Amino acid sequence: MSNGKDEQRVVVAPAELDLESRIAFRRDAVRAIEAMTAGAGILVVDLSATRSVDSAGLGALMLVQRRASERRIAIRLRGLNEDLRFLLALTKLEDLFEVETTLRT
């Protein structure tokens, strides 16, 4: 059993995080957060296969981040493409998330 300090769960985002996919994504992410020990651990959102994120998808990421913050769980974004990195910077949201620094090929 995990001690919570190094607990990590991964949620894979859909290819298009948008109005149609946001509810299922948010549900899966919140379930993962709620299954974790409060105050410890990291939820990794794997965006490696995600080609696009619209405003509804960005809103879903924000709601997931808020829920994680309430439980003192960090959110790490993995596999960000340059467009999503730019979107986070443009909306001044990049500081709300940990971002893995490995580059996507």
C-alpha positions, 0 to 999 in steps of 0.5 A: 500500500502506498504511503501517500507521499509518492502516490501517483495516478495517471489519467489519459486525456482524449485526442480532442479535449473539447465540449464533447469529451470534457465530462468524461475526462473530468469524471475520470480525473476527479475519481482518481483524485478522490481515490488518492490520499489527501495532502499527498501525491500527484495526478498526472494528466497525460496529454501525449495523444491530445491534438487539441484543447478548446475552451471547454477542455481548458475549463475541464482542466481548471476544474480538475486542478481546483478539485486537486487543490482542495485535496492538496494534490498536485497536477502534473501535465505530461506530453504537452504539445507546443500549442497547449503550452502556448495556450497555458501561457497565454491564459496565465494558467501555467503556474497552476500545473507542474509540467514535465519538461520532456519534449514531445517528438 
